[in-house]
Amino acid sequence: SELALGTLYYLTKVEWRKYVAQMRKAILKDQNSLAARAAFAKTLIERGDKQSLDEAANHVKKMREISPNHVATFELTVRLASKLGRQADARKHLLSMLPNLTKVTALSVNDRQLLGMMA
């Protein structure tokens, strides 16, 4: 319900401060909530100012601790690096997730899913 309320504040575009306060409250209630952190980090990255990007970096870092292989963690890590002008870091992260295709004769189901997600 805390996350839903934050989402409503964001969608109505009424007041950014109310949205931020609500999302921080939602995250405080469940500090391991990947959904809350991902939703908040995504909007902070979209906002794009220095303060928002700094806060997004903290949430993305925590997401990597909570669930490093989750698709949202991966996506926001790459988006944040790109937004910060660190395309080389984003590329490095992308490539680190790929299976070594030079030694593969057949892709596993997991490898195919990973490649699909990354594409």
Protein Blocks (a to p, Z undefined) as FASTA:
>chain_A
ZZmmmmmmmmnomammlmmmmmmmmmmmmmmlmklmmmmmmmmmmnopaklmmmmmmmmm
mmmmmmmmbmklmmmmmmmmmmnopamlmmmmmmmmpccfklpcbdcfklmmmmmmmZZ
